[in-house]
């Protein structure tokens, strides 16, 4: 007798659920994607106990007839694709036909749907169809999930606390709102509405809701592209940044994904404007021909493959710095006391085992762990109905009283030196108010650009090494010497092969005189070995920044008026005068209107 046998449908669905339904957040993501595919313009998400007790998603989409309402729970049943050709040109968020049967195999499901002609209610308990009958309901679809993982305790015990699971759901709903500002979203947790958008197709309005007025008003609109990619969204002034990359939201054809290389290209684009341990706030929706992206990589659909990914990286590294450079200005100091505490925690895009950004911390709020949530008695379990509760939900929502406009282009301000403070800061007056210049950071920027210009000069002044530099490497790199020399020829550096595993450098450009030449050359070779991108403005940035720092005015040095004006004049002539090479601001502005308020005028 053979030992190999075919698994039954219920068991295969439960196995598939391990990839598709990892936690309540994954269920919400799949259900909202179905609602968007159904052309919904309003989607309401309601959860109880972080989605463990129940999840409800209500939309006003096209709905389904009675036959489709039951067929939707069959494995690999989908309306999104019909043949092999469709698989390589997917234009919908869902297409596998795995989500609903996987969800139904590990929970109790109630589905109500109306396509304008028929209205149906379907009940399924842990993969078993209980009933499918006509049932009066509104246009669209309502699907409610309860008793999640009750019959798969191994999966249940790995869930985190209620607030953690709730924060994951909240984050994914907010990202849906950013990727689809034309859809009205609302999120209600334990009968309290905590997030809502109008669906006015105004991305800045959603940014306002999530990040506040200051960030929305300092957003730079982006709408650019090439023959293959179109990039639309906002990048926020470098003054506003975060400790994690959670605020970098990238969507491909409206699909939320985890694009590591694209995120890295965005972070690199801000390298000259923020410190290395900080991350920008960016929201980009990148559209392209559906044949350029392969979304059939993993059942959870978080990962995709782009056929021209490097082209997109180059495009972002051009578009974003250009947008920032055109709109950059001195940071305006906000002198108002911050009342709300904002906590930044690791993003679900970085590690699904850590909590994500929690934007509002409520006082005296008690949290119930998952273990308590799953032990509720049947009579204590509250079921969410489509009928609105009489209790008015408390909303954490910003009321937008003015039209938010993106950051306007500004030139370098006209400044007049009025003095120096503590031998560290140059004080100037301008139209906007009081400007405070960090004299050391300003000089760092000036010298950095001077050294960069010298380094990139077509004619390098070379100096012969008294003792040639020997760089030990690998046989593979020795074979790539022509490729390496082609990359670094603009730097005035030439590698010669010396034996099977070494290079020798006999002369160096004079701009390297203030750094450790041996270490610099070894780092350069190692960057090839690690297959990193070789970029003059990136690989040598740290070295050039160090040289610029050593040549700059130090703190606690008293300057006369002529010296202060010279610092100001040199800074104004820089290509990027607003930040030092390490990303710190060179000067800030205290708004004159704010000063008048402080003096009660």
N, C-alpha and C positions, 0 to 999 in steps of 0.2 A: 504493500500500500504506500502510495506517495505521501510525503510529508509536506509538500507545498500545496497550499490551497488559496483560493481567491477570498479576499476579505469582503465582508458584507458592507453595504452602503453606509450604514450608521457608523461603523468602525472607521471606515476611510474618511468620513466627514469629521470625526473626532480627531483623527490624526492630522488632517488638513487644518483643523482649528488651531493646532499648536503653532502654526506659522501665521495664520491670518488673524486669529483672535488671541493675541498675547495678553491683553489687559483691556479694561473698559475703554480706554482711549482709542484702541484699535477698532473697536466696534463702532464708536462714534464716527471715526474717520471713514469707515466703509459706508455707513448709512448716509452720511452727509454727501459723500461722493455720488451715491446713487441718486440722492435728491437733486444734486446739481446736474447730473446727466438727464434727469427728468424735466429739466428746464424750469426748476423752481425759482421764484423770485423772493420767496420768504421761507426761511428755515428756522424752526424753533427747536432747541435742544434742552431737554429737561432731565436731570439726573437726581437720584436719591442715594445718599451714602457713597459718594464717589463713583456711582455707576454699579456698585455691587448689588444694591437692592433693586434698582431699576434704572433703565435708560429709555428715554422716549424721544423720537425725532419726528417732527411734524413738518410737512412741506405742502406747498400749493402747486406742485408740478402736474404733469399730464396724467398721472395715475395709471391704473391697470384694470383690465377687465377680469372677470372671474377666472378664466382659464390661465392667464398669465400670473395671477396672484398666487396660484398654487404651483405652477411650473417654476416660478422664481426660486423655490426652495429645493429644486432638483439640482444635483451636482452637475457643474459645467453647463448649466442652462443660462443663457444670456441673450439679450437683445442687441448687444453692442457690436458683435462680430458674427459673421456667417461662414467665412471660408479662410483658407490660408493666406490669401492676398490681404485680407482685412487686418491680419495680425501684424503686418509690417507697416501699417498706416493707421494707427489707433488714434482717434480723435476724441475719445471719451475718457473719463477718469477711471471707470470700471470696465472690465472686459472679460475677466476670467470665469465668472459664474461660480466662484467658490465662496464668496463672503457669506451670503445668506444661508446656504446649507451648513456651513461651518458654524455660524452663530447659533442656528437653530439646534445643532447637535449638542450644545453645551448650555442651553438655557431654555426658558419658556418664552415663546414669541406670540404676540398678538399683532396682526396686521389688519389695518382698515384702509381701503383704497377706493377711489372713485375716479373714473376716467371721463366723466361727463355723461356717460350712458349707463354704466353699471356700477354698483357699489357693492363691495364684498368684504367680509371679515374672515380671516384665516387664523386658526389657533393651532400651534405646534408645541409639544412638550418634549424636549430633549430628543429631537429627531423624529418623533411620532406625530403624524397628522391627527389632530383631534376633531376638527370640524372646518368646513369651508362653506359659507352660506351667504346669501344676500343680507346686507346690513346697511342701514342708512348712515351716511357720513358725508363730510364735505369733500369738495374737489381736491384731489391730491392724494397723499399717502401719509398715514400715521403708522409707525411701527414701534412697539414697546417690547423691551427685553427685560426679563426679571429672572431671579434665581440663577444668576450666572455662576457657572462652575460648581453648582451644588452637588452634581454627580461626578465631578472630577476634582476631588479634594487636593490632589497633588498640585494642580494648577492654582487652586484657591489659596493655598497656604503661602504661595510665593508673591502674592499681591502685597503692596505696602499699606500704609495707613490711609484712612479716608481722605485727609487733606492732600496727601501726595497724589493719590489717584485722581482726585478732583482737579488738582493743579495741572496735571497732564492733559485732561480733557479741556480745561479752560484754554490752555496754550494752543491746542490744535484747533479749537473753534476760532480763536483770535487770528490764527494764520489763515484759516479759510476766509475770514472777513477781509484780510489784507489781499489775498489772491483774487477775491471776487467782491469788490466794493459795490458792484451793481446788485448784489443780493442782500436783503435785510436779514441779519442774523440776530438771534437772541439766545442767551445761555442762562438757564435757571438751575440753581443747585440748592436742594433741600428747601424748595419753595421760595427762594430768594433770587431774584433776577440780578445777576452781577455784570452782564455785558449785553449791549444792544447796539446795532447799527441801523441806519435808515435805508440803506440800499440805494442811495442817490448816485452811485457810481463816482463818488468823490473820494479818491484815495487819501487825500489830506485829512478828510473828516475821520476816517478810520485811524490814521496815525494820531490825530488829536485824541481820540477815545482811548488809545492804548498808552500813549507816551506823554500826553499833556500838551498844553498850548505852546510853551516855549519851543519844544522840539518840532511841533507842526509848523510854526512860523519860521523856523530855521532849516526847513527842508528844501532841498534843491531838486527840482523836477528834472527827470531824465527821459528823453524820448529820442532815441538814436539807434543806429544799427548799420548793417551791411546787407549784402545780397542774400545772406542765409539767415541772419538773426536780427530780431527787433527787440530792443531793450527799453522797457517802460517802467517807471517807478520813481522812487525818491532816494536820495542819499542825504544824510543829515550833516549839518555843519560839524566839523571835527571837535568843536568845543563840547559837544554832547556825545559821550562815548560810554561804553560799558566794560565791566570786568570780565565778561564772557562773550562768546559769539552768538548768544541766543537772540540778539536783536538783528542778526543778519538773516533776512528771510528771502529765499530765492525760490521762484516758481517757474517751471518749464511748461509752457502751454497751459497755465493755470493749475498745474499739479505740484503739490508740495513734495519736495524730495530732499535727500541729504547729499548735496553735491560738494564734496570736500574740495576738489580742485577749483571749482568756481568760487566757493567761499574764500579760498586762499588768494585767488586773484583779486577779490574785493578787498581783502585785508591788506594785500600788497599795495593796492591803489591808494590806501590811506597812510602808507608807511612814513611819508614825509610830513604828516599832519598830526599824528597822535603817537604817544609813547608805545613802545613795543609790547607792553603788557596790557594794553587797552584795545577795545574792539569797537568798530563803528556801528551806527544804526543805519541799516540799509534795507530797503524793500524793493525787489526787482522781479518783474514778471517778464520772462524771456520767451518770445514766441518764435516759432520756426516751423518748417514743413514737418509734418508728423513722421515722415520717412527718415528724418535725420536723427530721431531719438528712438531707442529701443527701451520700452517700458516693461517688457516681458522678461525681467531679470529675477524678481523674487515675488512670492505671493503677497507680501505686505505692500509692494509697490513703492517703497521708500527709495529704492535704488533704480537708477536708469543708466543707460550708456549712450553717449553722444558720438556720432561718427566724425564730427569736426569740433571736438572739445577744445583743442589747442587754439583753433581760430577764435572761438568764443572767449577764451582766456585773454588773448591778445586784444580783442575788441573791448572787453571790460577794463583792461589796464590802460586803454586809451580814453574811453568815454568818461569814466569816473574821475580820474585826475583832471581832465579838461573841465568838467563841470565844477569841481571844487575850486580849481584855480580861477575860474571866471567869477565865482560868487564868494570867495573867501574874504573874511573881514576880521577885525579884532574882536575877540570875545567880549560881550557885554556882561559886566558883573551884575548878578542878581543879588541885591542886598536884602531881599525879603527873607524872613525866616521860613525854613522848610518845615511844614507841620506834619505832613504824612511821611512815615518811614517807608522807604522802598528797599526791598531786599532782592538782591540779584543772586540767583542760585544757578547751578549748572543746567544747561539746556538738554531737553530730551533729544535734540539732534546730535549731542555729543555723547550722552550716556543715558540710556533709558532706565538705569538703576538709581539715578539721582534726581531729586526734585528740581523743578524748573523755576522760572521767574515768578515770584510772588509779588504782585504790585501793590496790594493793599493789605496791611496787617491790622486786624481788628483786635480791639482790647477785650479782655475777659472772654475770649472765645474758647470753649472747651472742645477738644477733638476726641472722637471715638475711634479706637483702632479697628482694623478690619476684623479681628477675632470677635469683638463684641458685635460688630455690624452683622455678621453672618449667623449669629445665634438668636436673632429676633424670632419671637414666637409668631405663628401665623396671624393671630389677632392683633399683634403689634405692628405687623408689616403694612405700611401705607402704600396703596396702589395709586399711581398717577393716572388721572383721567383726562380726557380732552377738555372737560368742562373746567373753566378757569376757577381757581380758588377764590373764596370771598375775601380772604386776607390779602391786602394789597402788598405785593412784593416790594421789598426794599431794593432799590437799584443803586449800583455803584456806576454812575454814568455821568459824564461831563456834558453839561448843556452848552452847546456852541451858540453864543450870542452874536458872533461876528464871522464874516467870511474870512477863512484862513487862506492867505495867499502864500505861494512859495517864496523862498529867499530871493531877493532881487540882486542884480549885479552891482558891485561897488568897486570904486577905484581906491587906491591907497589914499588915506586921509591927508589933508593939508594940516600940518602940525606946527606949533610954535613952542620952542623950549622955554620953560618957566623956572626950571631948577632941578636939583638933584636931591635924593632922599637916601640917607644912611650910606652914601658911597656905593649904592647898589642899583638904584632905579632912577631913570631920567623922567621927569615930569613934564608933560606937554599939554597944551590946550588945543582943542579942535572943535569942529561944529557939533559933534555928538556929545562932547563933555570932556572929562579929564582922562588923559591917556597916560598910562604908566608903562615905561619901557624897561625891560630887564636888559641892562647894558651888556652883560656877559652873553646872554642868549642871542641878542641882536648881532654882536660881533661874531659869534659862532656861525650864524647864518651867512653873514657877509663872506667870511673866510672859507666856509664850506663851498659856496658857489664859485669863488675864485679858484680854489683848488680843483673843483670839478671841471671847470672850463679848461684849466691847464692840463688836466689829465686827458680830456677828450680832444685836445688839440691835435690836429693832423700832424704837426711837426713837433716831435718830442725832443727835448734836450736830454741827451743820454750821457751817462757817466760810466766809465769802465770800472768794473769791480777789481779791487786789488787781489782778492782771492775769489775765484768763481764760486757761485753758490751751487752746491750739490743737493738735489732733492730726490730722496728715495721714494719709489712708487711701485707699481705692479707691472707685470709684463703686458697685461691688456692695455694699460694706458700708454705704454711705450709704443705700441702698435697704432695708437690713435694720435700720435704727435702732430700729424698734419692738421687733423681736425682741431686740436687744441690751439695750435699756433694761428689758425685762421680766425678763431674766436678772440684771441687776445692780441692780435696784431695792432689794433687801434690803441692799445695801452702801451705800445713800445716794448713789449716783452717777447722774447724769443726763446723757446725751449729747444735744447739740443739733446739728442739721445746719447747716453753715456752707459754703455753696457746693456744688459738685458732688463734691468729694473731701476734705472736712474736717469735723471735729467740733469743738465748743467745749464746755468744761466750766467753769461759772461758780462753783460752790461744791463743796466737798469735805467729807467727814466728818472730825472732829477726830482720829480714830485714825490718819489718814494723815500727821500732822504731822511724824513722825520719819523719813520716807522721802522720796526724790526724787519728788515728785508727778508731774512730767512724764513721767519714765521709767515710773512705775507705770501711768499711764493709757495710755501708748503700748503697753506690754506687754499690757495688758488688751485693747486693740483688736486687736493682732496675734494674740492667741489666738483671736479670732473668725475672722480672716482665714485662719489655718492650719487652721480647722475642728477645733480641739481642744475637748475637753469643758470646759465652763465650770463649775468647782466652787469655791465659796468657800473650802472647806478645803484645796483643792489649789493653785489658781492663786496665791493670796495667801500660801501657806504660807512660802515663802522670805522674803518681805518681813516678815511678822509675826515669823518666827524671828529675823531680823536685828534688829528692834526689841527683841525680848525679850533678845537677847544684849547689846545696848548698855546695858540697864537692870539687868543682873545683877551679882552680886558677882564681882569679879575674883579670879584666883589671887593668892597671896602676900598676902592680907589676913587679918590675925589677927582672929578673932571671939571675943567673950566668950560665956559660957554662955547668956545670955538670947538673943543673936543666933543662936546655933547651934540652940537649941530652936525659935526662930521659923522658921528655914529648914526644920526637920524638920516642924513643924506645918503649914506652908503646903504642903509637898510631899505630906504625907499626905492633904490635902484635894483634891488634883488628881484629875481623872477618869482620867488615865493617868500615874501618878507614876514609872514605871519607866524612861522614856527622855526625853531632851531632844528638842526639835523636829527635830534633825538625825539622830535615831535612835541616838545614843550612850547607854549606860546611865547613869542618874543615881546608882545605887549598886549595889554588889556585896556578896556575902556569902562569908566564909570559914567553912566548916563547922566546928563545934566538934569533931566527931569526928575530922576530918582534922587539926586542930591537936593534939589529944591524941596522934595517931599520930606526928606530927612530933616531939613531945617524948618519944616512946617510952613513953607511959603505957598 
